[in-house]
Amino acid sequence: MMKFELPTLPYTYDALEPSIDAITVEIHYDRHHRGYKNKLNNALEKYPQISEGKTIENILSDINSIPEDIRLSVKNTGGGYYNHNLYWSILSPNGGGKPTGDLLKAIEQNFGSFNEFKEKLTIASNTLFGSGWAFLVVNKSKELEIVQYANQNSPLSDGKTPILAIDVWEHAYYLNYQNKRADYVNAIWNIFNWKVIEKLYNKAVK
Ligand SMILES: [Fe+2]
């Protein structure tokens, strides 16, 4: 059976400081993310053929084809694995600022301006009740949309391709920010890797 692997973190644990502190990154990546990866592999063990030659994107995009007895588990752990793969990949110690090119144009077209987009995504992150994520996605009409998902549910299962993810589970910020989710969400704008997000956008609209 093919096993899903934990992607290497593209920077050191302390690289995202002061936006996200080193201990939070270490625990979040090495325990939470690794835990989702391990539990996903365990869940798939019963049906080794399911993951053969498939990416996690393939699996989540067609979640209803997963046998019912492991579907919820694959949805939760596979979503957790995939969402965190995306999250770490779109952050960078040299991030921040604004996107350029086609993504910036699409943001301005959809949301009016980059600042209006920033405000809407910030509100979506701050108002999500409980644990979950705010995403910028490309929908089936190839348009940008801001969406909120509870738990580890994935926009891929609704035919939407996420290109930016903000983890608002408490484990993403509580050690440094305690209950102040809004401060964490404000700080994360300083570490978005727009080059990577632009590449994901260009791939999604192709
Ligand atoms: Fe997380």
Residues whose N, C-alpha, C, O or C-beta is under 5 A from the ligand:
A	BS01	LIG	D167 W169 A172
